[in-house]
Amino acid sequence: MVEDIRYLLALYSKLFVTCSPPITVALFIGMTQGYTAEERWETARKGLKIAAGILLTVLICGNQIFEIVGVATDGLRIAGGLILPRLS
């Protein structure tokens, strides 16, 4: 059980580092500075739909996409381990 919690915390921290919500919010506010509140909500909804679509596509077809492109899963894991910080 403790190992599962550590694993989930490691995954969450890597996702947080990759997505960086504070920077994303600052960029969103800067890019939509002249928008009305309704336009901002519509832009945010559209962005969430696109992001969810990309995540679902990679979840469902990720291995096939990597095979077509010629990227080995082990190589991707090694690169991710070098780029993202690890919890110990």
PDB file of N, CA, C and O in Angstrom:
ATOM      1  N   MET A   1       0.817  -1.193   0.000  1.00  0.00           N
ATOM      2  CA  MET A   1       0.000   0.000   0.000  1.00  0.00           C
ATOM      3  C   MET A   1       0.859   1.253   0.000  1.00  0.00           C
ATOM      4  O   MET A   1       0.566   2.213  -0.713  1.00  0.00           O
ATOM      5  N   VAL A   2       1.917   1.244   0.798  1.00  0.00           N
ATOM      6  CA  VAL A   2       2.815   2.392   0.873  1.00  0.00           C
ATOM      7  C   VAL A   2       3.524   2.587  -0.466  1.00  0.00           C
ATOM      8  O   VAL A   2       3.723   3.717  -0.913  1.00  0.00           O
ATOM      9  N   GLU A   3       3.899   1.485  -1.097  1.00  0.00           N
ATOM     10  CA  GLU A   3       4.551   1.575  -2.412  1.00  0.00           C
ATOM     11  C   GLU A   3       3.613   2.178  -3.447  1.00  0.00           C
ATOM     12  O   GLU A   3       4.049   2.955  -4.297  1.00  0.00           O
ATOM     13  N   ASP A   4       2.330   1.829  -3.387  1.00  0.00           N
ATOM     14  CA  ASP A   4       1.358   2.385  -4.315  1.00  0.00           C
ATOM     15  C   ASP A   4       1.226   3.892  -4.129  1.00  0.00           C
ATOM     16  O   ASP A   4       1.153   4.643  -5.102  1.00  0.00           O
ATOM     17  N   ILE A   5       1.196   4.322  -2.882  1.00  0.00           N
ATOM     18  CA  ILE A   5       1.091   5.750  -2.600  1.00  0.00           C
ATOM     19  C   ILE A   5       2.334   6.485  -3.093  1.00  0.00           C
ATOM     20  O   ILE A   5       2.223   7.563  -3.678  1.00  0.00           O
ATOM     21  N   ARG A   6       3.503   5.918  -2.865  1.00  0.00           N
ATOM     22  CA  ARG A   6       4.741   6.537  -3.343  1.00  0.00           C
ATOM     23  C   ARG A   6       4.743   6.621  -4.859  1.00  0.00           C
ATOM     24  O   ARG A   6       5.171   7.625  -5.428  1.00  0.00           O
ATOM     25  N   TYR A   7       4.263   5.564  -5.520  1.00  0.00           N
ATOM     26  CA  TYR A   7       4.213   5.544  -6.982  1.00  0.00           C
ATOM     27  C   TYR A   7       3.267   6.630  -7.499  1.00  0.00           C
ATOM     28  O   TYR A   7       3.602   7.342  -8.445  1.00  0.00           O
ATOM     29  N   LEU A   8       2.089   6.760  -6.884  1.00  0.00           N
ATOM     30  CA  LEU A   8       1.131   7.785  -7.306  1.00  0.00           C
ATOM     31  C   LEU A   8       1.677   9.194  -7.065  1.00  0.00           C
ATOM     32  O   LEU A   8       1.471  10.086  -7.888  1.00  0.00           O
ATOM     33  N   LEU A   9       2.368   9.398  -5.946  1.00  0.00           N
ATOM     34  CA  LEU A   9       2.970  10.699  -5.683  1.00  0.00           C
ATOM     35  C   LEU A   9       4.052  11.029  -6.708  1.00  0.00           C
ATOM     36  O   LEU A   9       4.173  12.174  -7.145  1.00  0.00           O
ATOM     37  N   ALA A  10       4.831  10.030  -7.087  1.00  0.00           N
ATOM     38  CA  ALA A  10       5.865  10.243  -8.105  1.00  0.00           C
ATOM     39  C   ALA A  10       5.233  10.604  -9.443  1.00  0.00           C
ATOM     40  O   ALA A  10       5.706  11.509 -10.129  1.00  0.00           O
ATOM     41  N   LEU A  11       4.163   9.900  -9.818  1.00  0.00           N
ATOM     42  CA  LEU A  11       3.482  10.210 -11.073  1.00  0.00           C
ATOM     43  C   LEU A  11       2.889  11.615 -11.048  1.00  0.00           C
ATOM     44  O   LEU A  11       3.027  12.363 -12.015  1.00  0.00           O
ATOM     45  N   TYR A  12       2.234  11.975  -9.952  1.00  0.00           N
ATOM     46  CA  TYR A  12       1.622  13.290  -9.839  1.00  0.00           C
ATOM     47  C   TYR A  12       2.683  14.386  -9.911  1.00  0.00           C
ATOM     48  O   TYR A  12       2.485  15.396 -10.586  1.00  0.00           O
ATOM     49  N   SER A  13       3.792  14.196  -9.231  1.00  0.00           N
ATOM     50  CA  SER A  13       4.828  15.233  -9.242  1.00  0.00           C
ATOM     51  C   SER A  13       5.408  15.400 -10.639  1.00  0.00           C
ATOM     52  O   SER A  13       5.708  16.523 -11.045  1.00  0.00           O
ATOM     53  N   LYS A  14       5.573  14.320 -11.376  1.00  0.00           N
ATOM     54  CA  LYS A  14       6.087  14.431 -12.740  1.00  0.00           C
ATOM     55  C   LYS A  14       5.086  15.116 -13.657  1.00  0.00           C
ATOM     56  O   LYS A  14       5.474  15.911 -14.513  1.00  0.00           O
ATOM     57  N   LEU A  15       3.812  14.820 -13.489  1.00  0.00           N
ATOM     58  CA  LEU A  15       2.779  15.481 -14.277  1.00  0.00           C
ATOM     59  C   LEU A  15       2.732  16.969 -13.934  1.00  0.00           C
ATOM     60  O   LEU A  15       2.590  17.803 -14.829  1.00  0.00           O
ATOM     61  N   PHE A  16       2.851  17.309 -12.655  1.00  0.00           N
ATOM     62  CA  PHE A  16       2.822  18.706 -12.218  1.00  0.00           C
ATOM     63  C   PHE A  16       4.006  19.477 -12.789  1.00  0.00           C
ATOM     64  O   PHE A  16       3.849  20.612 -13.237  1.00  0.00           O
ATOM     65  N   VAL A  17       5.200  18.863 -12.777  1.00  0.00           N
ATOM     66  CA  VAL A  17       6.394  19.518 -13.324  1.00  0.00           C
ATOM     67  C   VAL A  17       6.241  19.712 -14.819  1.00  0.00           C
ATOM     68  O   VAL A  17       6.630  20.752 -15.352  1.00  0.00           O
ATOM     69  N   THR A  18       5.678  18.725 -15.504  1.00  0.00           N
ATOM     70  CA  THR A  18       5.531  18.811 -16.953  1.00  0.00           C
ATOM     71  C   THR A  18       4.507  19.871 -17.348  1.00  0.00           C
ATOM     72  O   THR A  18       4.759  20.672 -18.248  1.00  0.00           O
ATOM     73  N   CYS A  19       3.373  19.881 -16.692  1.00  0.00           N
ATOM     74  CA  CYS A  19       2.294  20.807 -17.065  1.00  0.00           C
ATOM     75  C   CYS A  19       2.497  22.197 -16.481  1.00  0.00           C
ATOM     76  O   CYS A  19       2.103  23.180 -17.109  1.00  0.00           O
ATOM     77  N   SER A  20       3.090  22.312 -15.318  1.00  0.00           N
ATOM     78  CA  SER A  20       3.372  23.576 -14.648  1.00  0.00           C
ATOM     79  C   SER A  20       2.173  24.518 -14.642  1.00  0.00           C
ATOM     80  O   SER A  20       2.166  25.518 -15.361  1.00  0.00           O
ATOM     81  N   PRO A  21       1.155  24.206 -13.833  1.00  0.00           N
ATOM     82  CA  PRO A  21      -0.057  25.034 -13.797  1.00  0.00           C
ATOM     83  C   PRO A  21       0.162  26.529 -13.558  1.00  0.00           C
ATOM     84  O   PRO A  21      -0.509  27.326 -14.215  1.00  0.00           O
ATOM     85  N   PRO A  22       1.054  26.964 -12.665  1.00  0.00           N
ATOM     86  CA  PRO A  22       1.214  28.419 -12.484  1.00  0.00           C
ATOM     87  C   PRO A  22       1.662  29.125 -13.765  1.00  0.00           C
ATOM     88  O   PRO A  22       1.187  30.219 -14.069  1.00  0.00           O
ATOM     89  N   ILE A  23       2.565  28.512 -14.506  1.00  0.00           N
ATOM     90  CA  ILE A  23       3.030  29.117 -15.754  1.00  0.00           C
ATOM     91  C   ILE A  23       1.923  29.087 -16.796  1.00  0.00           C
ATOM     92  O   ILE A  23       1.753  30.043 -17.552  1.00  0.00           O
ATOM     93  N   THR A  24       1.170  27.991 -16.841  1.00  0.00           N
ATOM     94  CA  THR A  24       0.069  27.882 -17.799  1.00  0.00           C
ATOM     95  C   THR A  24      -0.997  28.935 -17.531  1.00  0.00           C
ATOM     96  O   THR A  24      -1.520  29.539 -18.468  1.00  0.00           O
ATOM     97  N   VAL A  25      -1.323  29.161 -16.270  1.00  0.00           N
ATOM     98  CA  VAL A  25      -2.324  30.177 -15.923  1.00  0.00           C
ATOM     99  C   VAL A  25      -1.827  31.565 -16.323  1.00  0.00           C
ATOM    100  O   VAL A  25      -2.588  32.362 -16.873  1.00  0.00           O
ATOM    101  N   ALA A  26      -0.567  31.854 -16.051  1.00  0.00           N
ATOM    102  CA  ALA A  26      -0.020  33.158 -16.412  1.00  0.00           C
ATOM    103  C   ALA A  26      -0.053  33.361 -17.931  1.00  0.00           C
ATOM    104  O   ALA A  26      -0.398  34.445 -18.403  1.00  0.00           O
ATOM    105  N   LEU A  27       0.300  32.336 -18.686  1.00  0.00           N
ATOM    106  CA  LEU A  27       0.239  32.428 -20.143  1.00  0.00           C
ATOM    107  C   LEU A  27      -1.193  32.630 -20.629  1.00  0.00           C
ATOM    108  O   LEU A  27      -1.440  33.445 -21.519  1.00  0.00           O
ATOM    109  N   PHE A  28      -2.132  31.895 -20.051  1.00  0.00           N
ATOM    110  CA  PHE A  28      -3.526  32.010 -20.451  1.00  0.00           C
ATOM    111  C   PHE A  28      -4.056  33.423 -20.196  1.00  0.00           C
ATOM    112  O   PHE A  28      -4.724  34.003 -21.052  1.00  0.00           O
ATOM    113  N   ILE A  29      -3.757  33.965 -19.030  1.00  0.00           N
ATOM    114  CA  ILE A  29      -4.214  35.315 -18.701  1.00  0.00           C
ATOM    115  C   ILE A  29      -3.587  36.335 -19.648  1.00  0.00           C
ATOM    116  O   ILE A  29      -4.261  37.258 -20.105  1.00  0.00           O
ATOM    117  N   GLY A  30      -2.312  36.168 -19.938  1.00  0.00           N
ATOM    118  CA  GLY A  30      -1.641  37.089 -20.849  1.00  0.00           C
ATOM    119  C   GLY A  30      -2.175  37.015 -22.274  1.00  0.00           C
ATOM    120  O   GLY A  30      -2.310  38.036 -22.948  1.00  0.00           O
ATOM    121  N   MET A  31      -2.477  35.802 -22.727  1.00  0.00           N
ATOM    122  CA  MET A  31      -2.947  35.632 -24.103  1.00  0.00           C
ATOM    123  C   MET A  31      -4.400  36.054 -24.283  1.00  0.00           C
ATOM    124  O   MET A  31      -4.809  36.397 -25.392  1.00  0.00           O
ATOM    125  N   THR A  32      -5.181  36.032 -23.212  1.00  0.00           N
ATOM    126  CA  THR A  32      -6.604  36.379 -23.315  1.00  0.00           C
ATOM    127  C   THR A  32      -6.905  37.705 -22.623  1.00  0.00           C
ATOM    128  O   THR A  32      -8.014  37.920 -22.134  1.00  0.00           O
ATOM    129  N   GLN A  33      -5.933  38.575 -22.586  1.00  0.00           N
ATOM    130  CA  GLN A  33      -6.060  39.828 -21.847  1.00  0.00           C
ATOM    131  C   GLN A  33      -7.218  40.695 -22.352  1.00  0.00           C
ATOM    132  O   GLN A  33      -7.913  41.308 -21.541  1.00  0.00           O
ATOM    133  N   GLY A  34      -7.441  40.763 -23.650  1.00  0.00           N
ATOM    134  CA  GLY A  34      -8.489  41.602 -24.194  1.00  0.00           C
ATOM    135  C   GLY A  34      -9.837  40.910 -24.337  1.00  0.00           C
ATOM    136  O   GLY A  34     -10.779  41.507 -24.857  1.00  0.00           O
ATOM    137  N   TYR A  35      -9.950  39.654 -23.882  1.00  0.00           N
ATOM    138  CA  TYR A  35     -11.187  38.887 -24.031  1.00  0.00           C
ATOM    139  C   TYR A  35     -12.186  39.247 -22.939  1.00  0.00           C
ATOM    140  O   TYR A  35     -11.811  39.686 -21.852  1.00  0.00           O
ATOM    141  N   THR A  36     -13.453  39.055 -23.247  1.00  0.00           N
ATOM    142  CA  THR A  36     -14.486  39.178 -22.216  1.00  0.00           C
ATOM    143  C   THR A  36     -14.470  37.903 -21.376  1.00  0.00           C
ATOM    144  O   THR A  36     -13.802  36.931 -21.726  1.00  0.00           O
ATOM    145  N   ALA A  37     -15.207  37.912 -20.270  1.00  0.00           N
ATOM    146  CA  ALA A  37     -15.253  36.733 -19.399  1.00  0.00           C
ATOM    147  C   ALA A  37     -15.809  35.525 -20.150  1.00  0.00           C
ATOM    148  O   ALA A  37     -15.308  34.412 -19.989  1.00  0.00           O
ATOM    149  N   GLU A  38     -16.831  35.734 -20.963  1.00  0.00           N
ATOM    150  CA  GLU A  38     -17.418  34.628 -21.722  1.00  0.00           C
ATOM    151  C   GLU A  38     -16.432  34.077 -22.759  1.00  0.00           C
ATOM    152  O   GLU A  38     -16.358  32.865 -22.963  1.00  0.00           O
ATOM    153  N   GLU A  39     -15.687  34.953 -23.403  1.00  0.00           N
ATOM    154  CA  GLU A  39     -14.690  34.502 -24.385  1.00  0.00           C
ATOM    155  C   GLU A  39     -13.577  33.706 -23.703  1.00  0.00           C
ATOM    156  O   GLU A  39     -13.081  32.726 -24.258  1.00  0.00           O
ATOM    157  N   ARG A  40     -13.190  34.128 -22.505  1.00  0.00           N
ATOM    158  CA  ARG A  40     -12.171  33.377 -21.763  1.00  0.00           C
ATOM    159  C   ARG A  40     -12.669  31.983 -21.400  1.00  0.00           C
ATOM    160  O   ARG A  40     -11.937  31.004 -21.541  1.00  0.00           O
ATOM    161  N   TRP A  41     -13.923  31.891 -20.928  1.00  0.00           N
ATOM    162  CA  TRP A  41     -14.473  30.577 -20.582  1.00  0.00           C
ATOM    163  C   TRP A  41     -14.548  29.683 -21.820  1.00  0.00           C
ATOM    164  O   TRP A  41     -14.238  28.494 -21.750  1.00  0.00           O
ATOM    165  N   GLU A  42     -14.956  30.251 -22.940  1.00  0.00           N
ATOM    166  CA  GLU A  42     -15.048  29.462 -24.172  1.00  0.00           C
ATOM    167  C   GLU A  42     -13.666  28.987 -24.623  1.00  0.00           C
ATOM    168  O   GLU A  42     -13.508  27.851 -25.070  1.00  0.00           O
ATOM    169  N   THR A  43     -12.682  29.853 -24.503  1.00  0.00           N
ATOM    170  CA  THR A  43     -11.303  29.474 -24.857  1.00  0.00           C
ATOM    171  C   THR A  43     -10.794  28.383 -23.923  1.00  0.00           C
ATOM    172  O   THR A  43     -10.155  27.430 -24.371  1.00  0.00           O
ATOM    173  N   ALA A  44     -11.069  28.514 -22.642  1.00  0.00           N
ATOM    174  CA  ALA A  44     -10.643  27.489 -21.678  1.00  0.00           C
ATOM    175  C   ALA A  44     -11.320  26.155 -21.964  1.00  0.00           C
ATOM    176  O   ALA A  44     -10.670  25.111 -21.918  1.00  0.00           O
ATOM    177  N   ARG A  45     -12.622  26.177 -22.259  1.00  0.00           N
ATOM    178  CA  ARG A  45     -13.333  24.933 -22.586  1.00  0.00           C
ATOM    179  C   ARG A  45     -12.744  24.267 -23.826  1.00  0.00           C
ATOM    180  O   ARG A  45     -12.536  23.054 -23.859  1.00  0.00           O
ATOM    181  N   LYS A  46     -12.480  25.084 -24.840  1.00  0.00           N
ATOM    182  CA  LYS A  46     -11.916  24.542 -26.076  1.00  0.00           C
ATOM    183  C   LYS A  46     -10.537  23.917 -25.809  1.00  0.00           C
ATOM    184  O   LYS A  46     -10.231  22.836 -26.314  1.00  0.00           O
ATOM    185  N   GLY A  47      -9.719  24.600 -25.019  1.00  0.00           N
ATOM    186  CA  GLY A  47      -8.400  24.076 -24.674  1.00  0.00           C
ATOM    187  C   GLY A  47      -8.484  22.775 -23.906  1.00  0.00           C
ATOM    188  O   GLY A  47      -7.704  21.856 -24.156  1.00  0.00           O
ATOM    189  N   LEU A  48      -9.425  22.684 -22.971  1.00  0.00           N
ATOM    190  CA  LEU A  48      -9.604  21.447 -22.204  1.00  0.00           C
ATOM    191  C   LEU A  48     -10.060  20.294 -23.088  1.00  0.00           C
ATOM    192  O   LEU A  48      -9.611  19.161 -22.922  1.00  0.00           O
ATOM    193  N   LYS A  49     -10.956  20.589 -24.030  1.00  0.00           N
ATOM    194  CA  LYS A  49     -11.420  19.540 -24.947  1.00  0.00           C
ATOM    195  C   LYS A  49     -10.276  19.030 -25.818  1.00  0.00           C
ATOM    196  O   LYS A  49     -10.141  17.825 -26.029  1.00  0.00           O
ATOM    197  N   ILE A  50      -9.457  19.947 -26.321  1.00  0.00           N
ATOM    198  CA  ILE A  50      -8.327  19.546 -27.160  1.00  0.00           C
ATOM    199  C   ILE A  50      -7.316  18.739 -26.348  1.00  0.00           C
ATOM    200  O   ILE A  50      -6.831  17.707 -26.813  1.00  0.00           O
ATOM    201  N   ALA A  51      -6.994  19.203 -25.137  1.00  0.00           N
ATOM    202  CA  ALA A  51      -6.039  18.489 -24.286  1.00  0.00           C
ATOM    203  C   ALA A  51      -6.554  17.097 -23.928  1.00  0.00           C
ATOM    204  O   ALA A  51      -5.795  16.129 -23.947  1.00  0.00           O
ATOM    205  N   ALA A  52      -7.848  16.995 -23.601  1.00  0.00           N
ATOM    206  CA  ALA A  52      -8.428  15.692 -23.276  1.00  0.00           C
ATOM    207  C   ALA A  52      -8.388  14.771 -24.493  1.00  0.00           C
ATOM    208  O   ALA A  52      -8.119  13.577 -24.359  1.00  0.00           O
ATOM    209  N   GLY A  53      -8.651  15.314 -25.667  1.00  0.00           N
ATOM    210  CA  GLY A  53      -8.585  14.508 -26.883  1.00  0.00           C
ATOM    211  C   GLY A  53      -7.187  13.975 -27.156  1.00  0.00           C
ATOM    212  O   GLY A  53      -7.021  12.816 -27.538  1.00  0.00           O
ATOM    213  N   ILE A  54      -6.188  14.818 -26.959  1.00  0.00           N
ATOM    214  CA  ILE A  54      -4.805  14.391 -27.151  1.00  0.00           C
ATOM    215  C   ILE A  54      -4.436  13.310 -26.142  1.00  0.00           C
ATOM    216  O   ILE A  54      -3.838  12.296 -26.504  1.00  0.00           O
ATOM    217  N   LEU A  55      -4.796  13.527 -24.865  1.00  0.00           N
ATOM    218  CA  LEU A  55      -4.477  12.535 -23.837  1.00  0.00           C
ATOM    219  C   LEU A  55      -5.157  11.195 -24.103  1.00  0.00           C
ATOM    220  O   LEU A  55      -4.535  10.145 -23.945  1.00  0.00           O
ATOM    221  N   LEU A  56      -6.422  11.222 -24.504  1.00  0.00           N
ATOM    222  CA  LEU A  56      -7.132   9.975 -24.799  1.00  0.00           C
ATOM    223  C   LEU A  56      -6.555   9.271 -26.018  1.00  0.00           C
ATOM    224  O   LEU A  56      -6.456   8.044 -26.040  1.00  0.00           O
ATOM    225  N   THR A  57      -6.174  10.043 -27.035  1.00  0.00           N
ATOM    226  CA  THR A  57      -5.567   9.450 -28.229  1.00  0.00           C
ATOM    227  C   THR A  57      -4.257   8.754 -27.879  1.00  0.00           C
ATOM    228  O   THR A  57      -4.008   7.632 -28.320  1.00  0.00           O
ATOM    229  N   VAL A  58      -3.433   9.413 -27.097  1.00  0.00           N
ATOM    230  CA  VAL A  58      -2.157   8.804 -26.698  1.00  0.00           C
ATOM    231  C   VAL A  58      -2.397   7.592 -25.798  1.00  0.00           C
ATOM    232  O   VAL A  58      -1.694   6.587 -25.904  1.00  0.00           O
ATOM    233  N   LEU A  59      -3.390   7.687 -24.915  1.00  0.00           N
ATOM    234  CA  LEU A  59      -3.711   6.563 -24.041  1.00  0.00           C
ATOM    235  C   LEU A  59      -4.141   5.342 -24.847  1.00  0.00           C
ATOM    236  O   LEU A  59      -3.718   4.222 -24.560  1.00  0.00           O
ATOM    237  N   ILE A  60      -4.980   5.559 -25.852  1.00  0.00           N
ATOM    238  CA  ILE A  60      -5.526   4.444 -26.623  1.00  0.00           C
ATOM    239  C   ILE A  60      -4.567   3.965 -27.709  1.00  0.00           C
ATOM    240  O   ILE A  60      -4.414   2.760 -27.908  1.00  0.00           O
ATOM    241  N   CYS A  61      -3.923   4.888 -28.409  1.00  0.00           N
ATOM    242  CA  CYS A  61      -3.124   4.526 -29.596  1.00  0.00           C
ATOM    243  C   CYS A  61      -1.642   4.824 -29.430  1.00  0.00           C
ATOM    244  O   CYS A  61      -0.901   4.771 -30.411  1.00  0.00           O
ATOM    245  N   GLY A  62      -1.189   5.133 -28.233  1.00  0.00           N
ATOM    246  CA  GLY A  62       0.196   5.562 -28.029  1.00  0.00           C
ATOM    247  C   GLY A  62       1.238   4.585 -28.534  1.00  0.00           C
ATOM    248  O   GLY A  62       2.171   4.985 -29.231  1.00  0.00           O
ATOM    249  N   ASN A  63       1.100   3.312 -28.197  1.00  0.00           N
ATOM    250  CA  ASN A  63       2.094   2.332 -28.632  1.00  0.00           C
ATOM    251  C   ASN A  63       2.155   2.219 -30.149  1.00  0.00           C
ATOM    252  O   ASN A  63       3.242   2.115 -30.718  1.00  0.00           O
ATOM    253  N   GLN A  64       1.006   2.239 -30.807  1.00  0.00           N
ATOM    254  CA  GLN A  64       0.983   2.149 -32.262  1.00  0.00           C
ATOM    255  C   GLN A  64       1.634   3.383 -32.892  1.00  0.00           C
ATOM    256  O   GLN A  64       2.358   3.269 -33.881  1.00  0.00           O
ATOM    257  N   ILE A  65       1.378   4.546 -32.323  1.00  0.00           N
ATOM    258  CA  ILE A  65       1.991   5.775 -32.842  1.00  0.00           C
ATOM    259  C   ILE A  65       3.504   5.698 -32.699  1.00  0.00           C
ATOM    260  O   ILE A  65       4.232   6.045 -33.628  1.00  0.00           O
ATOM    261  N   PHE A  66       3.983   5.244 -31.541  1.00  0.00           N
ATOM    262  CA  PHE A  66       5.424   5.134 -31.338  1.00  0.00           C
ATOM    263  C   PHE A  66       6.049   4.112 -32.281  1.00  0.00           C
ATOM    264  O   PHE A  66       7.163   4.321 -32.760  1.00  0.00           O
ATOM    265  N   GLU A  67       5.354   3.012 -32.555  1.00  0.00           N
ATOM    266  CA  GLU A  67       5.869   2.014 -33.494  1.00  0.00           C
ATOM    267  C   GLU A  67       5.977   2.586 -34.901  1.00  0.00           C
ATOM    268  O   GLU A  67       6.964   2.341 -35.596  1.00  0.00           O
ATOM    269  N   ILE A  68       4.974   3.345 -35.326  1.00  0.00           N
ATOM    270  CA  ILE A  68       4.997   3.957 -36.662  1.00  0.00           C
ATOM    271  C   ILE A  68       6.149   4.947 -36.778  1.00  0.00           C
ATOM    272  O   ILE A  68       6.847   4.978 -37.792  1.00  0.00           O
ATOM    273  N   VAL A  69       6.348   5.754 -35.743  1.00  0.00           N
ATOM    274  CA  VAL A  69       7.399   6.760 -35.762  1.00  0.00           C
ATOM    275  C   VAL A  69       8.774   6.127 -35.554  1.00  0.00           C
ATOM    276  O   VAL A  69       9.786   6.686 -35.978  1.00  0.00           O
ATOM    277  N   GLY A  70       8.813   4.973 -34.909  1.00  0.00           N
ATOM    278  CA  GLY A  70      10.077   4.272 -34.680  1.00  0.00           C
ATOM    279  C   GLY A  70      10.734   4.611 -33.359  1.00  0.00           C
ATOM    280  O   GLY A  70      11.954   4.509 -33.229  1.00  0.00           O
ATOM    281  N   VAL A  71       9.943   5.012 -32.376  1.00  0.00           N
ATOM    282  CA  VAL A  71      10.466   5.343 -31.052  1.00  0.00           C
ATOM    283  C   VAL A  71      10.272   4.136 -30.147  1.00  0.00           C
ATOM    284  O   VAL A  71       9.165   3.608 -30.040  1.00  0.00           O
ATOM    285  N   ALA A  72      11.341   3.701 -29.499  1.00  0.00           N
ATOM    286  CA  ALA A  72      11.258   2.570 -28.577  1.00  0.00           C
ATOM    287  C   ALA A  72      10.737   3.058 -27.223  1.00  0.00           C
ATOM    288  O   ALA A  72      11.115   4.132 -26.755  1.00  0.00           O
ATOM    289  N   THR A  73       9.874   2.267 -26.607  1.00  0.00           N
ATOM    290  CA  THR A  73       9.302   2.645 -25.318  1.00  0.00           C
ATOM    291  C   THR A  73      10.387   2.769 -24.254  1.00  0.00           C
ATOM    292  O   THR A  73      10.338   3.671 -23.418  1.00  0.00           O
ATOM    293  N   ASP A  74      11.367   1.866 -24.283  1.00  0.00           N
ATOM    294  CA  ASP A  74      12.451   1.946 -23.298  1.00  0.00           C
ATOM    295  C   ASP A  74      13.257   3.235 -23.468  1.00  0.00           C
ATOM    296  O   ASP A  74      13.660   3.853 -22.483  1.00  0.00           O
ATOM    297  N   GLY A  75      13.487   3.629 -24.699  1.00  0.00           N
ATOM    298  CA  GLY A  75      14.199   4.885 -24.947  1.00  0.00           C
ATOM    299  C   GLY A  75      13.431   6.080 -24.435  1.00  0.00           C
ATOM    300  O   GLY A  75      14.013   7.035 -23.921  1.00  0.00           O
ATOM    301  N   LEU A  76      12.121   6.023 -24.579  1.00  0.00           N
ATOM    302  CA  LEU A  76      11.277   7.104 -24.080  1.00  0.00           C
ATOM    303  C   LEU A  76      11.306   7.154 -22.557  1.00  0.00           C
ATOM    304  O   LEU A  76      11.311   8.236 -21.970  1.00  0.00           O
ATOM    305  N   ARG A  77      11.324   6.009 -21.929  1.00  0.00           N
ATOM    306  CA  ARG A  77      11.408   5.969 -20.457  1.00  0.00           C
ATOM    307  C   ARG A  77      12.737   6.533 -19.964  1.00  0.00           C
ATOM    308  O   ARG A  77      12.786   7.264 -18.975  1.00  0.00           O
ATOM    309  N   ILE A  78      13.803   6.187 -20.659  1.00  0.00           N
ATOM    310  CA  ILE A  78      15.121   6.697 -20.266  1.00  0.00           C
ATOM    311  C   ILE A  78      15.166   8.216 -20.421  1.00  0.00           C
ATOM    312  O   ILE A  78      15.642   8.919 -19.530  1.00  0.00           O
ATOM    313  N   ALA A  79      14.674   8.718 -21.546  1.00  0.00           N
ATOM    314  CA  ALA A  79      14.663  10.164 -21.766  1.00  0.00           C
ATOM    315  C   ALA A  79      13.800  10.873 -20.721  1.00  0.00           C
ATOM    316  O   ALA A  79      14.187  11.923 -20.208  1.00  0.00           O
ATOM    317  N   GLY A  80      12.645  10.312 -20.407  1.00  0.00           N
ATOM    318  CA  GLY A  80      11.785  10.897 -19.385  1.00  0.00           C
ATOM    319  C   GLY A  80      12.448  10.904 -18.019  1.00  0.00           C
ATOM    320  O   GLY A  80      12.309  11.859 -17.255  1.00  0.00           O
ATOM    321  N   GLY A  81      13.170   9.833 -17.718  1.00  0.00           N
ATOM    322  CA  GLY A  81      13.882   9.759 -16.433  1.00  0.00           C
ATOM    323  C   GLY A  81      14.996  10.787 -16.334  1.00  0.00           C
ATOM    324  O   GLY A  81      15.305  11.273 -15.246  1.00  0.00           O
ATOM    325  N   LEU A  82      15.601  11.118 -17.472  1.00  0.00           N
ATOM    326  CA  LEU A  82      16.656  12.121 -17.463  1.00  0.00           C
ATOM    327  C   LEU A  82      16.091  13.540 -17.369  1.00  0.00           C
ATOM    328  O   LEU A  82      16.699  14.423 -16.764  1.00  0.00           O
ATOM    329  N   ILE A  83      14.936  13.741 -17.969  1.00  0.00           N
ATOM    330  CA  ILE A  83      14.362  15.094 -18.013  1.00  0.00           C
ATOM    331  C   ILE A  83      13.614  15.446 -16.735  1.00  0.00           C
ATOM    332  O   ILE A  83      13.785  16.536 -16.190  1.00  0.00           O
ATOM    333  N   LEU A  84      12.794  14.534 -16.264  1.00  0.00           N
ATOM    334  CA  LEU A  84      11.934  14.827 -15.114  1.00  0.00           C
ATOM    335  C   LEU A  84      12.602  14.418 -13.810  1.00  0.00           C
ATOM    336  O   LEU A  84      13.301  13.406 -13.756  1.00  0.00           O
ATOM    337  N   PRO A  85      12.390  15.203 -12.759  1.00  0.00           N
ATOM    338  CA  PRO A  85      12.987  14.847 -11.458  1.00  0.00           C
ATOM    339  C   PRO A  85      12.313  13.594 -10.884  1.00  0.00           C
ATOM    340  O   PRO A  85      11.145  13.314 -11.154  1.00  0.00           O
ATOM    341  N   ARG A  86      13.074  12.862 -10.098  1.00  0.00           N
ATOM    342  CA  ARG A  86      12.549  11.631  -9.508  1.00  0.00           C
ATOM    343  C   ARG A  86      12.425  11.786  -7.996  1.00  0.00           C
ATOM    344  O   ARG A  86      13.257  12.427  -7.356  1.00  0.00           O
ATOM    345  N   LEU A  87      11.390  11.199  -7.445  1.00  0.00           N
ATOM    346  CA  LEU A  87      11.254  11.158  -5.989  1.00  0.00           C
ATOM    347  C   LEU A  87      12.026   9.956  -5.466  1.00  0.00           C
ATOM    348  O   LEU A  87      12.014   8.888  -6.078  1.00  0.00           O
ATOM    349  N   SER A  88      12.678  10.127  -4.366  1.00  0.00           N
ATOM    350  CA  SER A  88      13.400   8.980  -3.796  1.00  0.00           C
ATOM    351  C   SER A  88      12.800   8.531  -2.502  1.00  0.00           C
ATOM    352  O   SER A  88      13.288   7.578  -1.893  1.00  0.00           O
TER     353      SER A  88
END
